[in-house]
Amino acid sequence: MRELEEQQQAQFAEEVSIEVAVERWLKSICAEIENKHTQKKYGTTARKILSWAIAKKFVVLSQVRTDALDEWKTQWSLNAKRPDDCMGKNGFVAKFE
């Protein structure tokens, strides 16, 4: 049993964290976009993704499943309980920082 736990911990250590993945994604997107306003919108989206992942206690990408993403999308609305879920049903940010 201990060996299995050690193996799982080793695998977990090799995985990409959500924070690192989102930062890399944002950096690569912003490198291609010169418009600062558009970059800011992507930054807001990145912040919302990280906030959602933290709320769900997700740490690495392999923890994120399509069911969890689908559930999150159902919570998007202009009057969402969580400020970071204030988005239109199509995913566009409805309220800004």
Steps between C-alpha positions, in 0.01 A plus 500: 500500500781741587668424169183596314479828693863580419436422135196731496698778668779465245250518213333804659839675526561452126168652397449857387331725752195694389669823604804431280282388208282811515804727529662333198175525302457867586861582418479326161169669413622845602821455300285475187269792584617859499174658614529568876121500544475150353793385712317628808190300405709184472656584837153526653409164350818344640418640845149355481633158401746499789234617744268219390776239528590618850136493608475140372832414670653400167879524495617314187350480153416131526248584773291707259233292329245600240216441748652758736536750214141436390379555857696826522346623177150449643594745778591781261251783499489874525378461860721210611562446870877495450633817334733293284200314355346823368511411133249456226397145407733519198800555729552867433592696806202706602661702777854620526727559796 
